[in-house]
């Protein structure tokens, strides 16, 4: 059989196998309600497919369907912060408390909690901006369910899905809870990027959502990316599901009357955005192009170079540095930059890829990657929490790399 290679250097038959795999493994079995996959190479879309209904019993998924991208918000907020670094308003080694004085009294957990007063010890060094970007801050997420610190997060309902605090109130509440470890001593997936969003808001003097809209989304023509879905676009927002033990896949947020149709109280730089595959692809192209796309310069080329290096101390990987029970990456061979996981060792990762590839995902099983070596990007959209339910993202990477000619 002759091999058919498209203009972007992919085997077209193997690309078609990816859609067949998704249909057979995930859609026909009901594991996922839908799936949308966009692969780009050298700036051109090599493959774009949409399968399944957007809503329960509804019409097929449109190319411009809207998805809750959760933690894929984090790289956007990280870019926003680096824009302010380029303007000289802040540096990576700036103490966070210099901008957010509510965090000046932070200390490290040393016992107590669970109804008993916390015991604490002083920080070994101040919390720095770089700790927020690379998740070495000592903050956590309440859903980690590991101890008394994350229990305090749950009791205080201070994470974005509770939506009961403003961004300033959120920072103030965090300042009253100990850190899990002293900054720079470990890696833990956390609310760090939400705190970074508060930094962007304070330094810029404008609300975080306004900053992202005017400084990033408008220049990149990302017209379908926002924290609140406009009324005239709500018909494009997909239904959202969660995997519930004993019940399976359960509808948890209907697109037609979604919580994302109302302005949030807490504008979450760590997980609040809604977007489309086409919009997020534009963001990925900006990253791949060294900070510019379609005539818009967002950050400088050397800033992207800095962000996509491994910033874990001593060149370590997440397997050796992570204290997290949940993240959006497999740990071995993976470092962490300023807002992204970064592949350091493909053999340790044990799936195809390239050294220097960077990526992240979201709670609802969405994902993206940027591979500078292959000049390739991917955006995957669906809506099932938690993202650890199925290994679809690892499988997709294997299938996509195997389709390269």
DRENSEZA-779564 format. One record per residue (C-alpha): x negated, y, z negated; residue in three letters; residue number from 0. Coordinates in steps of 0.2 Angstrom, whole numbers, plus 5000, padded with zeros to 4 digits. Layout:
BEGIN
- u,v,w,residuo,num
- X,Y,Z,ALA,NUM
...
//
This chain:
BEGIN
- u,v,w,residuo,num
- 5000,5000,5000,UNK,0
- 4993,5017,5005,UNK,1
- 4990,5029,4990,UNK,2
- 5000,5046,4992,UNK,3
- 4990,5061,4984,UNK,4
- 4999,5077,4982,UNK,5
- 4991,5094,4984,UNK,6
- 4987,5095,4966,UNK,7
- 4977,5079,4966,UNK,8
- 4990,5067,4958,UNK,9
- 4995,5050,4964,UNK,10
- 5014,5054,4968,UNK,11
- 5019,5036,4965,UNK,12
- 5011,5036,4948,UNK,13
- 5020,5052,4944,UNK,14
- 5036,5044,4949,UNK,15
- 5033,5030,4936,UNK,16
- 5032,5043,4922,UNK,17
- 5051,5047,4925,UNK,18
- 5055,5029,4927,UNK,19
- 5046,5025,4910,UNK,20
- 5055,5039,4901,UNK,21
- 5072,5033,4908,UNK,22
- 5070,5015,4903,UNK,23
- 5060,5017,4887,UNK,24
- 5069,5032,4879,UNK,25
- 5085,5037,4888,UNK,26
- 5093,5021,4893,UNK,27
- 5090,5015,4875,UNK,28
- 5097,5030,4867,UNK,29
- 5081,5034,4858,UNK,30
- 5081,5052,4866,UNK,31
- 5096,5061,4873,UNK,32
- 5086,5069,4887,UNK,33
- 5068,5073,4893,UNK,34
- 5060,5087,4903,UNK,35
- 5042,5086,4909,UNK,36
- 5032,5099,4918,UNK,37
- 5014,5095,4924,UNK,38
- 5004,5109,4932,UNK,39
- 4987,5109,4939,UNK,40
- 4976,5123,4946,UNK,41
- 4991,5135,4943,UNK,42
- 5003,5125,4954,UNK,43
- 5017,5114,4947,UNK,44
- 5013,5096,4951,UNK,45
- 5028,5088,4944,UNK,46
- 5044,5094,4936,UNK,47
- 5058,5083,4931,UNK,48
- 5074,5084,4920,UNK,49
- 5084,5069,4914,UNK,50
- 5099,5066,4903,UNK,51
- 5113,5077,4898,UNK,52
- 5110,5094,4889,UNK,53
- 5124,5091,4877,UNK,54
- 5135,5077,4871,UNK,55
- 5146,5071,4885,UNK,56
- 5140,5087,4895,UNK,57
- 5132,5091,4911,UNK,58
- 5115,5086,4916,UNK,59
- 5100,5095,4910,UNK,60
- 5096,5111,4920,UNK,61
- 5078,5116,4924,UNK,62
- 5081,5132,4914,UNK,63
- 5088,5122,4898,UNK,64
- 5083,5130,4882,UNK,65
- 5075,5120,4868,UNK,66
- 5070,5123,4850,UNK,67
- 5051,5122,4851,UNK,68
- 5048,5123,4832,UNK,69
- 5029,5122,4829,UNK,70
- 5025,5126,4847,UNK,71
- 5028,5144,4840,UNK,72
- 5012,5143,4831,UNK,73
- 5000,5145,4846,UNK,74
- 5010,5161,4851,UNK,75
- 5009,5169,4834,UNK,76
- 4990,5164,4833,UNK,77
- 4988,5173,4850,UNK,78
- 4997,5188,4843,UNK,79
- 4985,5189,4828,UNK,80
- 4970,5188,4840,UNK,81
- 4977,5203,4850,UNK,82
- 4975,5213,4834,UNK,83
- 4958,5206,4831,UNK,84
- 4953,5212,4848,UNK,85
- 4960,5230,4843,UNK,86
- 4949,5230,4828,UNK,87
- 4963,5230,4816,UNK,88
- 4958,5214,4807,UNK,89
- 4944,5201,4808,UNK,90
- 4944,5182,4805,UNK,91
- 4934,5184,4788,UNK,92
- 4946,5198,4782,UNK,93
- 4954,5192,4765,UNK,94
- 4972,5189,4767,UNK,95
- 4976,5199,4751,UNK,96
- 4969,5215,4759,UNK,97
- 4984,5215,4771,UNK,98
- 4996,5205,4760,UNK,99
- 4993,5211,4742,UNK,100
- 5007,5199,4736,UNK,101
- 4994,5185,4738,UNK,102
- 4981,5193,4727,UNK,103
- 4984,5182,4712,UNK,104
- 4984,5165,4721,UNK,105
- 4976,5151,4711,UNK,106
- 4973,5133,4714,UNK,107
- 4984,5119,4706,UNK,108
- 4976,5111,4691,UNK,109
- 4991,5102,4683,UNK,110
- 5009,5104,4677,UNK,111
- 5024,5108,4688,UNK,112
- 5040,5097,4688,UNK,113
- 5048,5107,4674,UNK,114
- 5031,5111,4665,UNK,115
- 5022,5127,4668,UNK,116
- 5008,5126,4682,UNK,117
- 4990,5125,4676,UNK,118
- 4978,5133,4688,UNK,119
- 4960,5137,4691,UNK,120
- 4952,5151,4701,UNK,121
- 4949,5150,4720,UNK,122
- 4931,5145,4724,UNK,123
- 4932,5159,4737,UNK,124
- 4945,5171,4744,UNK,125
- 4959,5166,4756,UNK,126
- 4953,5172,4773,UNK,127
- 4963,5175,4789,UNK,128
- 4953,5160,4798,UNK,129
- 4961,5149,4785,UNK,130
- 4978,5153,4790,UNK,131
- 4974,5150,4809,UNK,132
- 4966,5133,4806,UNK,133
- 4977,5127,4791,UNK,134
- 4963,5127,4778,UNK,135
- 4972,5139,4767,UNK,136
- 4978,5127,4753,UNK,137
- 4997,5131,4757,UNK,138
- 5008,5116,4761,UNK,139
- 5025,5112,4767,UNK,140
- 5039,5106,4756,UNK,141
- 5043,5091,4766,UNK,142
- 5026,5083,4763,UNK,143
- 5034,5076,4747,UNK,144
- 5017,5072,4739,UNK,145
- 5017,5082,4723,UNK,146
- 5022,5096,4712,UNK,147
- 5016,5110,4723,UNK,148
- 5027,5105,4738,UNK,149
- 5041,5101,4726,UNK,150
- 5040,5120,4721,UNK,151
- 5042,5125,4739,UNK,152
- 5058,5114,4740,UNK,153
- 5065,5121,4724,UNK,154
- 5062,5139,4730,UNK,155
- 5069,5135,4747,UNK,156
- 5055,5146,4754,UNK,157
- 5053,5137,4771,UNK,158
- 5060,5144,4787,UNK,159
- 5074,5131,4789,UNK,160
- 5082,5137,4773,UNK,161
- 5083,5155,4781,UNK,162
- 5087,5163,4764,UNK,163
- 5072,5175,4763,UNK,164
- 5065,5189,4773,UNK,165
- 5047,5187,4779,UNK,166
- 5041,5199,4765,UNK,167
- 5052,5189,4752,UNK,168
- 5044,5173,4758,UNK,169
- 5026,5180,4756,UNK,170
- 5031,5186,4738,UNK,171
- 5038,5169,4734,UNK,172
- 5022,5160,4740,UNK,173
- 5011,5171,4729,UNK,174
- 5019,5164,4714,UNK,175
- 5015,5145,4718,UNK,176
- 4998,5138,4717,UNK,177
- 4988,5132,4732,UNK,178
- 4985,5114,4734,UNK,179
- 4966,5116,4736,UNK,180
- 4954,5131,4737,UNK,181
- 4953,5139,4754,UNK,182
- 4941,5130,4766,UNK,183
- 4940,5114,4756,UNK,184
- 4952,5104,4766,UNK,185
- 4965,5104,4780,UNK,186
- 4984,5103,4777,UNK,187
- 4998,5107,4789,UNK,188
- 5007,5121,4781,UNK,189
- 5017,5137,4781,UNK,190
- 5000,5146,4785,UNK,191
- 5006,5152,4802,UNK,192
- 5022,5160,4794,UNK,193
- 5010,5169,4783,UNK,194
- 5000,5174,4799,UNK,195
- 5016,5181,4806,UNK,196
- 5018,5192,4791,UNK,197
- 5001,5198,4794,UNK,198
- 5005,5203,4812,UNK,199
- 5020,5212,4806,UNK,200
- 5011,5222,4793,UNK,201
- 4996,5227,4804,UNK,202
- 5006,5231,4819,UNK,203
- 5020,5240,4810,UNK,204
- 5034,5232,4820,UNK,205
- 5044,5217,4816,UNK,206
- 5036,5201,4822,UNK,207
- 5050,5196,4834,UNK,208
- 5048,5213,4842,UNK,209
- 5029,5212,4843,UNK,210
- 5030,5195,4852,UNK,211
- 5044,5201,4864,UNK,212
- 5035,5217,4869,UNK,213
- 5017,5212,4869,UNK,214
- 5018,5193,4875,UNK,215
- 5034,5188,4882,UNK,216
- 5038,5203,4893,UNK,217
- 5021,5204,4901,UNK,218
- 5021,5186,4904,UNK,219
- 5039,5186,4911,UNK,220
- 5044,5174,4898,UNK,221
- 5062,5180,4899,UNK,222
- 5069,5164,4890,UNK,223
- 5059,5164,4874,UNK,224
- 5066,5172,4859,UNK,225
- 5071,5169,4840,UNK,226
- 5089,5171,4844,UNK,227
- 5098,5165,4859,UNK,228
- 5108,5179,4868,UNK,229
- 5126,5176,4870,UNK,230
- 5125,5175,4889,UNK,231
- 5112,5161,4888,UNK,232
- 5119,5150,4874,UNK,233
- 5127,5139,4887,UNK,234
- 5109,5133,4891,UNK,235
- 5104,5128,4874,UNK,236
- 5103,5109,4871,UNK,237
- 5110,5099,4857,UNK,238
- 5098,5094,4844,UNK,239
- 5096,5078,4834,UNK,240
- 5088,5070,4819,UNK,241
- 5084,5052,4816,UNK,242
- 5093,5047,4800,UNK,243
- 5088,5031,4791,UNK,244
- 5102,5018,4792,UNK,245
- 5112,5029,4805,UNK,246
- 5100,5032,4819,UNK,247
- 5100,5047,4830,UNK,248
- 5113,5060,4823,UNK,249
- 5118,5076,4831,UNK,250
- 5112,5090,4819,UNK,251
- 5114,5106,4828,UNK,252
- 5126,5109,4842,UNK,253
- 5120,5120,4856,UNK,254
- 5137,5128,4858,UNK,255
- 5138,5135,4840,UNK,256
- 5119,5133,4835,UNK,257
- 5111,5142,4821,UNK,258
- 5099,5149,4834,UNK,259
- 5113,5159,4841,UNK,260
- 5113,5170,4825,UNK,261
- 5098,5181,4820,UNK,262
- 5087,5173,4807,UNK,263
- 5084,5181,4790,UNK,264
- 5067,5174,4791,UNK,265
- 5058,5176,4807,UNK,266
- 5047,5161,4807,UNK,267
- 5030,5163,4816,UNK,268
- 5027,5145,4812,UNK,269
- 5042,5137,4819,UNK,270
- 5057,5148,4825,UNK,271
- 5056,5151,4844,UNK,272
- 5067,5144,4857,UNK,273
- 5060,5143,4875,UNK,274
- 5061,5133,4892,UNK,275
- 5048,5122,4900,UNK,276
- 5046,5135,4913,UNK,277
- 5043,5149,4901,UNK,278
- 5031,5139,4890,UNK,279
- 5021,5134,4906,UNK,280
- 5018,5152,4909,UNK,281
- 5011,5154,4891,UNK,282
- 5000,5138,4895,UNK,283
- 4994,5146,4912,UNK,284
- 4989,5161,4902,UNK,285
- 4978,5151,4891,UNK,286
- 4971,5141,4905,UNK,287
- 4966,5156,4914,UNK,288
- 4957,5164,4900,UNK,289
- 4970,5175,4893,UNK,290
- 4978,5182,4908,UNK,291
- 4992,5177,4920,UNK,292
- 5002,5184,4934,UNK,293
- 4994,5201,4933,UNK,294
- 4996,5202,4914,UNK,295
- 4981,5202,4902,UNK,296
- 4986,5196,4885,UNK,297
- 4969,5193,4877,UNK,298
- 4951,5192,4883,UNK,299
- 4942,5177,4890,UNK,300
- 4930,5175,4876,UNK,301
- 4944,5176,4863,UNK,302
- 4952,5160,4871,UNK,303
- 4935,5152,4871,UNK,304
- 4933,5156,4852,UNK,305
- 4951,5150,4848,UNK,306
- 4949,5133,4857,UNK,307
- 4933,5128,4848,UNK,308
- 4933,5117,4833,UNK,309
- 4933,5128,4818,UNK,310
- 4934,5114,4805,UNK,311
- 4918,5115,4793,UNK,312
- 4903,5105,4798,UNK,313
- 4911,5100,4815,UNK,314
- 4923,5088,4806,UNK,315
- 4939,5080,4813,UNK,316
- 4956,5079,4805,UNK,317
- 4953,5061,4800,UNK,318
- 4940,5067,4788,UNK,319
- 4947,5084,4783,UNK,320
- 4966,5081,4783,UNK,321
- 4976,5080,4767,UNK,322
- 4992,5081,4776,UNK,323
- 5005,5067,4777,UNK,324
- 5012,5075,4793,UNK,325
- 5005,5084,4808,UNK,326
- 5007,5086,4826,UNK,327
- 4991,5076,4831,UNK,328
- 4983,5060,4829,UNK,329
- 4968,5063,4818,UNK,330
- 4952,5053,4823,UNK,331
- 4941,5063,4836,UNK,332
- 4952,5079,4834,UNK,333
- 4946,5095,4828,UNK,334
- 4956,5111,4825,UNK,335
- 4954,5128,4832,UNK,336
- 4963,5144,4829,UNK,337
- 4980,5138,4832,UNK,338
- 4977,5122,4842,UNK,339
- 4971,5104,4839,UNK,340
- 4956,5102,4850,UNK,341
- 4949,5085,4857,UNK,342
- 4931,5082,4851,UNK,343
- 4929,5064,4854,UNK,344
- 4940,5055,4867,UNK,345
- 4934,5037,4862,UNK,346
- 4939,5040,4844,UNK,347
- 4956,5047,4849,UNK,348
- 4958,5031,4860,UNK,349
- 4969,5039,4873,UNK,350
- 4964,5047,4890,UNK,351
- 4959,5065,4890,UNK,352
- 4945,5077,4890,UNK,353
- 4933,5085,4878,UNK,354
- 4939,5102,4875,UNK,355
- 4958,5099,4878,UNK,356
- 4969,5108,4866,UNK,357
- 4987,5106,4862,UNK,358
- 5001,5105,4849,UNK,359
- 5019,5100,4847,UNK,360
- 5035,5104,4838,UNK,361
- 5046,5095,4825,UNK,362
- 5059,5091,4838,UNK,363
- 5047,5080,4848,UNK,364
- 5042,5094,4860,UNK,365
- 5023,5095,4866,UNK,366
- 5011,5104,4877,UNK,367
- 4993,5102,4881,UNK,368
- 4980,5112,4891,UNK,369
- 4965,5103,4899,UNK,370
- 4952,5116,4905,UNK,371
- 4941,5102,4912,UNK,372
- 4955,5095,4924,UNK,373
- 4963,5113,4925,UNK,374
- 4979,5104,4920,UNK,375
- 4993,5108,4908,UNK,376
- 5009,5099,4902,UNK,377
- 5025,5104,4894,UNK,378
- 5037,5091,4887,UNK,379
- 5054,5095,4880,UNK,380
- 5067,5085,4871,UNK,381
- 5076,5088,4854,UNK,382
- 5074,5074,4841,UNK,383
- 5067,5076,4824,UNK,384
- 5055,5071,4816,UNK,385
- 5042,5071,4830,UNK,386
- 5034,5055,4822,UNK,387
- 5049,5045,4826,UNK,388
- 5043,5038,4843,UNK,389
- 5025,5038,4851,UNK,390
- 5032,5046,4867,UNK,391
- 5019,5060,4867,UNK,392
- 5004,5048,4866,UNK,393
- 5012,5038,4880,UNK,394
- 5015,5053,4891,UNK,395
- 4996,5058,4890,UNK,396
- 4991,5040,4895,UNK,397
- 5003,5040,4910,UNK,398
- 4999,5058,4916,UNK,399
- 4980,5055,4915,UNK,400
- 4982,5038,4924,UNK,401
- 4991,5047,4938,UNK,402
- 4976,5058,4942,UNK,403
- 4968,5053,4959,UNK,404
//
